[in-house]
Amino acid sequence: MNFKYIFILAITVLFYTSCKKDLGNYSYSPPSVPVVEGVANVNFPALTGDTLVIKPKISLEDADPMKDLNFEWRIFVLEELKEIVYTGYPLKMLYGLGPGERAGTLVVTDKRNGLIYKFKFKVTGTTQFSTGSVVLSSDGGVTKLSFVKPDNTVLPNIYQNLNNLSLAGNPVQLYYSKPLPFQLLSKEEYWVLCNDEVKGSTIVDANTLLHKDNFKSQFFLPPAMVSPGYIEPVMGTISNGVINNKLYIGITSTAPFAPDYGKFANEQNGDYQLSSFFTHGSSFYFGFDKKAKAFVIFGGDGSYLGTTYLVKETSIFNPKSIGLQNLIFMKAGESGTSYAYFKEAEGNTYELKFSYKLTGTDKEIIPEHKRLFKGSSSVNADSKWVRNNLNVFYFSSNDKIWRYNPVNESLTELETSFSGKKVTMLKISADGNTLSAGVNGFVYTLDVTVGKNGNITNTISGIPGEPVDLVIR
């Protein structure tokens, strides 16, 4: 019996020492890892209606990646809250997920061992209308919307050709409502603003140029008639402006992707008739009341404050009773010196210089001068005006364009003349270096940088009728 126990103990000791001696003598060969190049953190452009191909470089040591790996491509469509899944290598698809940025994931599965590898990427969808220019024009009283490709190829009257619909008459502005980068799913639209009591204005999808709605849908309670004056962006899809001679402000109380975001509530109440030439400051609005013939102010929330401001000196002119009737151009800054131009019935054009302090408690307007505008004889009732950030002005006079610096009253005719064709549109770039001028059938780009006098650098031909407005994307 004792011999039996001794035998079992000996066998156990022998097994233990054998295992201990063998410890660490095993060799471990981990499986090869797939190497994927050219997809991680890459943003792939995709043209709607065209083929998207993503073909990263794949390698797998001691194995065949095409036999031993599975490929799954997941693209998230945020507005539908779902993933679109494609399989196989490479990814090859007819892109139809619409414009905008999409998050994607390439999932690679090693069939030899079941290990999964993920690579994040993005796809940004565009259309043929995502890059180029859109021109609003009036062709014998008929409103036309045309698209200009980057190579200057013109697709004339593209809105009617795509939609088989005509736009309203009397076009006044082409407004681009665009989302900011962080505002996913927010609207991207063109507003074709027309003074047409019957048809009204039109909202167009900015990426397809397809009809979306009547402009009245931009109001919670649309007025019986919508007569647009001028609308400007505050940020992205938020806008404010003058409609029916009243101030309207887009609401921001909902999420940026909500259908009501940016819509207009009621007009800002008050006994005033606001000119289209208004300024939105950081905490105020400033404009000209056509009814009272006075400069008026609004609070940062749009509340009408009228002429409840101080005036430093009324002997130059009285901002509360200017005595001039017809404001033809004003683009006041948030601070510093500003100018306003009035063309009166007797034919003279007058220049008012002023500054203001509207951000504090004691709001004040400071008149600085009132004088006959040096270029008065060249100003027409329908002259087009723009101003750069240095308070240098450009205005049209039939087929000519003039540059004016009010500091020294320098008045210079630009070198480009348009052979008797009347200038119907002026737009200036944000940096003030280029001027876009429209005449019947054409849009020209002029160089107005320092030392240049408006030489033509680009010509777009084939615009139907007289250009009214231009948006460059």
Secondary structure, DSSP 8 states (H G I E B T S, - for coil): -HHHHHHHHHHHHHHHHHHHHHTT----------EEES-TT-EEEEETTSEEEE--EEE-TTS-HHHHEEEEEEEEEGGGTEEEEEESSSEEEE--S-SEEEEEEEEEEETTT--EEEEEEEEEEE-TTSSSEEEEEEETTEEEEEEE-TT--EETTHHHHHHS----SSEEEEEEE---TT-TT---EEEEEE--TTT--EEEETTT--EEEEGGGGBSS--SS--EEEEEEEETTEEEEEETTEEEEB--SS-TTSTTTT-B-S---SS--B-S--EE-SSEEEEEETTTTEEEEEETT--EEET-SEES-TTT--TTS-----EEEE---SSS-EEEEEE-TTS-EEEEEEEEE-SSSS-EEEEEEEEE-TTGGG--TT--EEE-TTS-EEEEETTEEEEEETTTTEEEE-S---TT----EEEE-TTSSEEEEEETTEEEEEE-STT---EEEEEEE--SSEEEEEEE-
